[in-house]
Amino acid sequence: MLRPAPHPRILRRLATAIFSGTALLAISAAPAAASPIPWIDSLSAAPAPPGPEVNLNAYCDDHHAVGHLANGRTVYCTRVARTDAYVWAYTPDLMPIDPNARKYTCDNVCHYPDGSIAPNYLRCGTLCGEPPTSGDIQSGFYDCFSSGLSYEECRKRPPS
């Protein structure tokens, strides 16, 4: 027994579905190419870090300027408390101590020249690029800052 011929509209839909599926497969298998419109690529690029590249804790003359470290993190030319000195720091706020006048050095632990350990309450900690103080850890600031968030974002977060 013969079957009736399918309706032309059904054949058109079937052909459209097969064509669309083939086109999608071809597009997804093709290698990614650069955008033909150059300015579209610039929209997805990360913004350039602010200001000049500088070194953390180095003295600076351009008071309140903004710069960046080699890793792209933003730093500020910030005044050191009780002095006329300015240093590049993670914070735009007043620096509590001059990181260049510390009487201790840090590797994994901060210690004085005689070998004794510098107590946390006398250290600069995360803000100076040292190992974190107990306050940096207990407040959650160190974990926040280590995650890549800015100083301002971490300072505004409630303690964990």
N, C-alpha and C positions, 0 to 999 in steps of 0.2 A: 504494500500500500504506500502511496506517495504522501510525503509530508507537505503541508503548504509552505511556500517560500516565506522567509521571515520578512517582517515589515521593514521598509526602507529606513524608517527612523531608528529602529533597533540596530540595523547594520551601521548607520552613521555613528551612533553612540559607541558601539563596540570598536569601530575604527578609531574614533577620537580617544577612547580609553587606552587602546594599544599604543597609539602615537604618543600620547602624553606620558605614559609609563616609560617608553623607550627614550624619550627626550630627557626625562628626569634622571634615568639611569646614566645616560651619556654625560649629562652635566655633572653629576656627582662623581663620576669616574675620571673626569678631566682634571689635569693638574691645575692648581690655583695659579692664576696669572695676576700680574699687577693691574691695578685699576686703570682703565683707559682715561680716567679723569684724574690728573695728578693731585688736585687739591683734596680729593676724597681720602687719599692715603694720609695726608697731613692731619686730617681730623682724628684719625685713630692713633697717631703717634703720641707718646707721652710728652707732656710739656717739659720744656727745658728747665733745669734747676735754676733758682734765682741767683743773681749776682755772680761774683767771681768765685773760682774754686780757692778755698783757703784751708788752713790747718786748724783743727780744734785746739783751743787754749792759746793760740798765737796772739800776740798783742796786735791791736788794730787801731788805725787813726781815724777811720771814717765812722765816727760815732753813730750808732743806731742803724748802720748799714745792714743789709741782708746778703748772705753769701751761701755757699754750699760746700760740703766736703766731697772728696773723690767718690764716695758711695752715693752721692746725690742728696744726702740729708741736709735740710736747711739749718743754717746757723746764723747767729746775730752778733754784731759788734756791741757788746754789753759792758756796762760799767761795773767795776769791781767795788764792792762795799768798802767804805772808809778809805778810798784811794782815788786818784785821778786816772788810774789805769783802765783801759778797755781791752777785752779779750773776745775772741770768737768763741761763742758758747751756744749750746742747744737752746738756751732760754733767752728771751728778750728782756727778762726781768733782771734786776740787780743780782750779780753773782756774789754769794756770801764770802768766798775767799778767792784770792788770786791763785789760780791753778799753777802758775809758774813759780810761786814762792813757797810751795809746799815743802815741808821739811822731811817728807817721806817719799818713797818710790813704790810703785805698784807693778806687780806682775800678776800672779794669781792671788797674792796676798799683799797688802800694803804694809810696809815696814820702814822703820827709821834706820839710819846708817849703823846704829849699834846692833841691829838685828831684831829689836823689839817690835811687836806688831802695833801699828797705828790704830787706835780705837775708832770704831765707826763714827762716834759723835764728833770727832775731830777731822773727819775726812769729807771730801767733796762728793765722792760716789759717782753715780751714773752721769750726772751733769758734766763732769770733767773727763769722762771716758775711762773712769776707774772701775774696778769691780764694784758691784752695788753694795751700799750700806744695808744694815738690817732694816732701816727705815724705808729704803727704796723697795726692798722685798716685801715687808709687811704691808705697805700701803698699796702694793700691786703696781706701783709706778714702773719698776724695772721690767716686769713681764709685758706691760702695755707698750713701753718704749721699745723693747726688744722685738715686738711684733711688727715694728715699722711705722706705727702711728707717730704723729708729730708730738713735740713736747706739749703744745697747747691742748691737743686732744687728750693726752694722758693726764695732764694737770686737772682738767675739768671733770674727769671721770670720778665717780665716788670710789672711796677705798674699797678694796675687795675683802 
